Amino acid sequence: MRARPQRLHGTLAAPPISPERLARVRRWWNGLLSARSLFTFDGPLEQRALALLRQNLSASQREQYDKHRFFDVIGGSTGKRYRIHQGFQMNVEELSPSGKRARLLCFTPQGQLPVCDIMLAQKIALECFEADALAVANAILSEPRRWTYLTPP
């Protein structure tokens, strides 16, 4: 025996959903489910990008990336430390001398690239063209009380 749905006092019943709208929602949902392939390394392009990134990391950076999915980079002109996380955007942290995040940076190359190619481009930009990369980067100042959960202990 199924329970009959009860409306809350003072609320209206939901309007019926047309088959066309339901079909649009299903297509949207299925598109979301297939978008997860953007974040996996199962295709040949992603595998090549990961191999290229690993070739260009130092031994300590490679170990750090394998363990935490981020690596630290030293800026070419200022000597500041940056941490590049695995991600497409807002994935670069400028670190303070004490190792805490000072600000969050966002700069990416143009085009639809695998995530490891984006990370490699960010690494090269910070090591070789730090001033130019910072000039085009969007920056968010860090609020320690709000963002401490993103900084590793």
C-alpha positions in Angstrom: 0.0 0.0 0.0 1.5 3.3 -1.1 1.4 6.4 1.1 -0.6 9.2 -0.4 1.6 12.4 -0.8 0.4 15.2 1.4 0.8 18.8 0.7 2.0 21.2 3.4 -0.7 23.7 4.5 -0.6 26.8 2.3 1.4 25.3 -0.5 0.4 24.7 -4.1 0.7 21.4 -5.9 3.6 21.2 -8.4 2.5 21.7 -12.0 2.6 18.6 -14.2 5.8 18.1 -16.3 5.3 17.9 -20.0 7.1 15.0 -21.8 9.1 17.5 -23.9 10.4 19.1 -20.7 11.2 15.8 -19.1 13.1 14.8 -22.3 15.2 18.0 -22.1 16.0 17.4 -18.4 17.1 13.8 -19.2 19.4 15.1 -22.0 20.8 17.7 -19.7 21.4 15.1 -16.9 23.0 12.6 -19.3 25.3 15.4 -20.6 26.3 16.1 -17.0 27.1 12.4 -16.4 29.2 12.2 -19.6 31.1 15.5 -18.6 32.9 13.6 -15.9 35.3 12.3 -18.6 36.9 15.8 -18.5 38.4 15.0 -15.2 39.6 11.5 -15.8 42.8 10.3 -17.5 41.3 7.5 -19.5 41.7 8.8 -23.0 44.9 8.9 -25.1 45.2 12.7 -25.0 45.0 12.7 -21.2 47.5 9.9 -20.9 50.0 11.7 -23.2 49.4 15.0 -21.3 50.1 13.2 -18.0 53.2 11.6 -19.3 54.5 15.0 -20.6 53.8 16.7 -17.3 55.6 13.9 -15.4 58.6 14.3 -17.7 58.8 18.0 -16.9 58.5 17.7 -13.2 61.6 17.4 -10.9 61.8 14.2 -8.7 60.5 16.1 -5.7 57.6 17.7 -7.7 56.7 14.3 -9.2 56.6 12.7 -5.7 54.5 15.6 -4.4 52.1 15.4 -7.4 51.7 11.6 -7.0 51.0 11.9 -3.3 48.8 15.1 -3.2 47.8 16.0 -6.8 49.6 19.3 -6.5 53.2 20.4 -6.8 55.2 23.5 -5.8 57.0 25.9 -8.2 59.5 28.7 -7.6 58.8 31.9 -9.5 61.5 32.7 -12.0 61.9 36.4 -11.2 60.7 36.9 -7.7 61.6 33.6 -6.1 58.1 33.3 -4.6 56.6 29.8 -4.1 53.4 28.8 -5.9 51.4 25.6 -5.6 49.7 24.2 -8.7 46.7 22.0 -7.9 45.2 19.5 -10.4 42.3 21.5 -12.0 41.3 23.7 -14.9 40.9 27.1 -13.1 41.5 28.8 -9.8 44.1 26.1 -9.2 47.3 28.1 -8.5 48.1 29.3 -5.0 50.7 31.9 -4.2 52.3 30.8 -0.9 53.5 33.1 1.9 57.0 32.6 3.3 55.4 30.5 6.1 53.9 28.2 3.6 50.3 29.4 3.9 48.2 30.5 1.0 48.6 34.3 0.4 46.3 34.5 -2.6 44.6 32.3 -5.2 45.4 32.8 -8.9 43.6 31.9 -12.1 45.3 31.9 -15.5 45.1 29.3 -18.2 46.1 28.9 -21.8 43.5 29.3 -24.5 41.7 26.3 -25.9 40.3 23.1 -24.6 43.3 21.3 -23.3 43.7 18.3 -21.0 44.2 19.3 -17.3 47.8 18.1 -17.2 48.7 20.3 -20.2 47.2 23.3 -18.4 49.2 22.5 -15.3 52.4 22.2 -17.4 51.7 25.6 -19.1 51.1 27.2 -15.7 54.4 25.7 -14.4 56.4 27.0 -17.4 54.7 30.4 -17.2 55.6 30.9 -13.5 59.2 29.6 -13.9 60.0 31.6 -17.1 57.5 34.4 -17.5 56.3 35.1 -13.9 55.6 38.8 -14.3 53.6 38.2 -17.5 51.6 35.4 -16.0 50.8 37.5 -12.9 49.8 40.4 -15.1 47.0 38.4 -16.8 46.0 36.3 -13.7 42.8 36.9 -11.8 43.7 37.0 -8.1 41.7 36.5 -4.9 43.3 37.5 -1.7 43.2 34.8 0.9 41.3 35.1 4.1 43.0 32.7 6.5 39.9 32.0 8.6 37.8 31.1 5.6 40.3 29.2 3.4 42.5 27.3 5.9 40.8 24.0 4.9 42.4 24.3 1.5 45.9 24.5 2.9 47.5 21.2 3.8 48.4 20.8 7.5 
